[in-house]
Amino acid sequence: MTVASCSILVVDDSPIDRRITARLLMGDSRFELMEAEDGEQAINLLQQTSPDLVLTDLQMPEVNGLELLNWICRNRPQVPVILMTARGSEALAVQALTAGAASYVPKSRLAQELVATVARVLTAQRSRELAERVQQCLLTTECRYRLALDPQLLIAAAGTIEDMLAKSWSCPVRDALRIRMALEEALLNAFYHGNLELDPRLREVNLELYHELASKRVTESPWRDRTIQLRAVMAADRLTLEVTDEGSGFDPTPFLEQIESSVMERPFGRGILLMRTATDEVHFQDQGRTVRLTRFRHTLLKTTDGNGGRHALPAADDVIESGFVLDSDDAELTP
């Protein structure tokens, strides 16, 4: 799926970093750029226009990236924010992710990950086409999704959950997007590291080899025959998402015990970080084959709607469970 033409506000007090970021984004004709040299100037621009996405540095004078994010959450809640993190700003970045940033890209990996991350967040904001395909694949009322090894459909499945949250759970737009991005990471982790059994550390050593192995394994036995199960339960007091792969499993303890800020500059570990900052609980079961994400309703109620009111709880017996099976003959890999 492609991202339509959209405007991006790049905020960074370093002219050199702004130029590097702009050069990377300008290589894609879909993106129209605006620039601000600090958070204060960015707020002035946001009061006059509404970009599709804000890409911001964290360490800036006057108004830093976290303060800018908080202003956007209050005044432009429909605009997603991606952080550009530099060494030394890890703790601040974790605060920003918890406060509502959709994703992040380490400055040391802008060339490798910036365009793909921007495209994914914008697609998550805008696209409904694949989400509709997912909904049309409903086969059972037993609330089980069985997903084929197709990253596009995995991403679309996360979009369907986001849509359900907005329509059936009255979830604030920003929180629904953050939960979607966390679920995408869980599904893609199940795809690459679970079913295809790729070592996440290989991404740091040789990204090209990592994707070559993924493209090869998705067509070979036993990997090609594996599926991913997704279970979604929306109850009055909580959202539960369970993702299960059919791989050999792994020990998640080292990832769960690490300090969040320690993974900011690494190309692996971001999935668990986004899960932990977007949900209230992350539990692994069955030797790491199943991850269960829980978001409690009372934590969502801290977010007010556009009129300053609280979102009402559904009836106590209003429990929604949804699931469907996806099958695809074409496994299209995306970075």
C-alpha positions in Angstrom: 0.0 0.0 0.0 1.2 3.5 -0.9 1.0 6.7 1.1 -0.7 9.6 -0.7 1.0 13.0 -0.9 1.3 14.4 2.6 3.0 17.2 4.5 5.6 16.6 7.2 6.9 19.2 9.7 10.6 18.6 10.5 11.7 20.1 13.8 15.3 20.2 14.8 17.6 23.0 16.1 20.5 21.6 14.2 20.6 23.0 10.6 22.8 20.1 9.5 20.4 17.5 11.0 17.4 19.2 9.4 19.2 19.2 6.0 20.0 15.5 6.3 16.5 14.6 7.3 15.0 16.8 4.5 17.3 15.2 2.0 16.2 11.7 3.0 12.5 12.6 2.8 12.7 14.7 -0.4 13.9 11.6 -2.2 10.3 10.4 -1.9 7.9 12.5 -4.1 5.0 11.7 -1.7 6.3 14.0 1.0 6.0 17.8 1.2 8.2 19.3 3.9 8.0 22.2 6.3 10.8 23.0 8.7 11.1 24.5 12.2 14.3 25.2 14.0 12.9 24.6 17.5 9.8 23.6 19.4 8.5 27.2 19.8 8.7 27.9 16.0 7.0 24.5 15.4 4.1 25.5 17.7 3.7 28.8 15.8 3.5 26.9 12.5 1.0 24.3 13.9 -1.3 27.2 15.0 -1.4 28.2 11.3 -1.4 24.9 9.5 -2.0 21.2 10.2 0.7 18.8 8.8 0.0 15.1 8.4 2.9 14.2 10.6 5.5 15.9 12.9 9.1 14.6 12.9 11.0 16.1 15.9 14.3 16.1 17.7 14.1 15.9 21.5 17.0 18.0 22.8 16.2 21.6 21.8 16.4 25.0 23.5 13.3 26.8 24.8 10.7 24.2 23.9 12.1 20.7 23.7 10.6 17.7 21.8 8.7 16.4 24.8 7.1 19.7 25.5 6.2 20.0 21.8 4.7 16.6 21.9 2.6 17.5 24.9 1.3 20.6 23.1 0.4 18.6 20.0 -1.4 16.0 22.1 -3.5 18.8 23.6 -4.1 20.9 20.5 -3.6 18.7 17.4 -4.4 15.2 18.7 -4.9 13.9 15.1 -1.3 14.6 14.1 1.1 11.7 14.8 4.6 12.5 16.1 7.8 10.5 15.4 10.8 11.1 17.5 14.4 11.5 16.2 16.5 10.2 19.1 20.2 11.0 19.6 22.5 9.4 22.1 22.0 11.0 25.5 18.3 11.6 25.0 17.1 8.0 25.7 15.3 8.7 29.0 13.5 11.7 27.5 12.5 9.6 24.5 10.9 6.9 26.7 8.9 9.7 28.4 7.8 10.9 25.0 6.8 7.5 23.8 4.7 7.1 27.0 3.2 10.5 26.5 1.9 9.7 23.0 4.6 9.6 20.3 3.7 7.1 17.6 7.2 5.8 17.0 10.9 6.8 16.9 14.0 6.6 14.7 17.6 6.8 16.1 19.5 9.6 14.4 22.3 7.1 13.8 19.9 5.0 11.7 18.0 7.7 9.8 19.3 6.6 6.4 18.1 3.0 7.0 14.8 3.5 8.8 13.4 7.1 8.5 11.4 6.8 5.2 10.0 3.3 6.1 9.0 4.5 9.6 7.3 7.6 8.3 5.5 5.6 5.6 4.2 3.1 8.2 2.9 5.7 10.6 1.2 7.6 7.8 -0.3 4.4 6.4 -1.6 3.5 9.8 -3.3 6.9 10.0 -4.9 7.0 6.6 -5.4 3.5 5.1 -8.6 1.6 5.3 -8.4 -0.5 2.1 -6.5 -3.5 3.5 -8.4 -3.2 6.8 -11.6 -3.8 4.8 -10.1 -6.8 3.2 -9.3 -8.2 6.6 -12.8 -7.7 7.8 -14.2 -9.5 4.7 -12.2 -12.6 5.7 -14.3 -13.3 8.8 -14.9 -17.1 9.0 -15.8 -17.8 12.6 -17.5 -16.3 15.7 -14.9 -18.0 17.9 -12.8 -14.9 17.9 -9.6 -16.3 16.3 -7.5 -14.7 13.6 -5.2 -17.0 11.7 -2.9 -14.9 9.6 -0.8 -16.1 6.7 2.8 -15.0 6.3 2.1 -11.7 4.5 3.4 -8.6 6.3 0.8 -6.4 4.5 -2.1 -8.3 5.9 -0.5 -8.4 9.4 -0.3 -4.6 9.2 -3.9 -4.5 7.9 -5.0 -6.7 10.8 -3.6 -4.1 13.2 -5.5 -1.5 11.4 -8.7 -3.4 11.8 -8.1 -3.5 15.6 -7.5 0.2 15.6 -10.8 0.8 13.7 -12.6 -1.5 16.2 -11.1 0.5 19.1 -12.4 3.8 17.7 -15.8 2.5 16.8 -16.6 0.0 19.5 -14.6 1.1 22.4 -14.6 4.9 22.0 -10.9 4.9 22.2 -9.2 8.3 21.7 -7.6 8.6 18.3 -4.0 9.0 19.5 -4.3 6.0 21.9 -5.8 3.8 19.2 -2.9 4.7 16.9 -0.3 3.9 19.6 -2.0 0.5 20.3 -2.0 -0.2 16.6 1.7 0.5 16.3 2.4 -1.8 19.3 0.3 -4.5 17.8 2.0 -4.2 14.4 5.4 -4.7 16.2 4.0 -7.8 18.0 2.7 -9.2 14.7 5.9 -8.4 12.7 8.0 -9.9 15.5 6.0 -13.1 15.3 6.6 -13.1 11.6 10.3 -12.3 11.4 11.6 -13.6 14.7 8.9 -16.2 15.6 7.9 -18.1 12.5 10.9 -17.3 10.3 13.3 -17.6 13.3 15.5 -14.8 12.3 18.0 -13.5 14.9 17.0 -9.8 15.7 20.7 -9.0 16.2 21.3 -9.8 12.6 19.5 -6.5 11.7 22.4 -4.6 13.3 25.1 -6.7 11.7 23.8 -7.1 8.2 20.4 -5.6 7.3 20.6 -6.7 3.7 21.3 -10.4 4.7 18.4 -10.2 7.2 15.9 -9.4 4.5 17.4 -11.8 2.1 16.9 -14.6 4.6 13.4 -13.5 5.3 12.5 -13.5 1.6 14.0 -17.0 1.2 12.5 -18.6 4.3 9.0 -17.4 3.6 9.0 -19.7 0.5 10.6 -22.7 2.1 9.4 -25.5 4.5 8.9 -25.5 7.4 8.7 -21.7 7.7 6.2 -21.1 4.8 3.5 -23.3 6.3 3.4 -21.5 9.6 0.7 -19.0 10.6 0.2 -16.3 13.2 -2.8 -16.3 15.5 -4.3 -13.1 16.8 -7.0 -12.9 19.5 -8.6 -9.6 20.4 -10.9 -9.1 23.4 -12.5 -5.8 24.2 -14.2 -5.9 27.6 -15.7 -3.1 29.7 -12.5 -2.7 31.7 -9.7 -3.8 29.4 -8.4 -4.6 25.9 -6.5 -7.8 25.6 -4.5 -8.7 22.4 -2.7 -12.0 22.1 -0.3 -12.8 19.3 0.9 -16.4 18.9 3.5 -17.8 16.4 4.5 -21.3 15.5 8.3 -20.9 15.9 10.7 -22.6 18.3 10.3 -19.9 20.9 12.8 -17.8 22.8 13.6 -16.4 26.2 12.1 -13.0 26.5 13.6 -12.3 29.9 16.6 -10.3 28.8 14.4 -8.0 26.7 11.9 -7.4 29.5 14.6 -6.8 32.1 16.5 -4.2 30.1 16.2 -0.5 30.7 13.9 1.0 28.0 16.4 3.8 27.2 19.1 1.2 26.4 17.4 0.0 23.3 16.9 3.4 21.6 20.0 3.3 19.5 19.6 -0.4 18.5 17.8 -1.8 15.5 16.3 -4.6 17.6 14.3 -4.4 20.8 12.1 -1.5 19.5 9.1 -3.8 19.3 9.0 -4.6 23.0 9.7 -1.0 23.8 6.7 0.2 21.8 4.5 -2.5 23.4 5.6 -1.5 26.9 5.0 2.2 26.4 1.6 1.8 24.5 0.0 -0.8 26.8 -0.1 -1.4 30.6 1.0 -5.0 30.7 3.2 -7.2 28.4 3.3 -10.9 29.2 5.1 -13.7 27.3 3.8 -17.3 27.5 4.7 -20.7 25.9 8.4 -20.1 25.8 7.9 -16.7 24.1 5.6 -17.9 21.3 2.7 -15.9 22.7 2.7 -12.3 23.7 -0.3 -10.8 25.5 -0.8 -7.1 25.6 -3.2 -5.5 28.0 -4.5 -1.9 28.1 -6.8 -1.1 31.0 -9.7 1.2 30.3 -9.1 3.5 33.3 -5.7 4.5 31.8 -7.5 5.6 28.6 -10.0 7.6 30.6 -7.1 10.0 31.5 -7.4 11.3 27.9 -10.2 13.7 27.4 -12.2 14.2 24.2 -12.3 17.3 22.1 -15.1 18.8 24.2 -13.1 18.2 27.4 -15.4 15.4 28.5 -14.6 11.8 29.4 -15.3 8.9 27.2 -18.1 6.7 28.6 -17.6 3.1 29.6 -19.5 0.5 27.7 -22.0 -1.7 29.6 -20.5 -4.2 31.9 -21.7 -7.1 29.8 -20.7 -5.4 26.5 -17.8 -7.7 25.6 -16.7 -7.8 22.0 -14.5 -10.6 20.7 -13.5 -10.6 17.0 -11.5 -12.9 14.8 -11.0 -14.1 11.3 -8.7 -16.2 9.1 -6.5 -14.7 6.5 -5.0 -16.7 3.6 -2.7 -15.3 1.0 -0.8 -16.9 -1.9 1.5 -13.9 -2.2 4.0 -13.2 0.6 5.2 -9.6 0.0 8.0 -8.6 2.3 8.5 -5.1 3.4 11.4 -3.7 5.4 
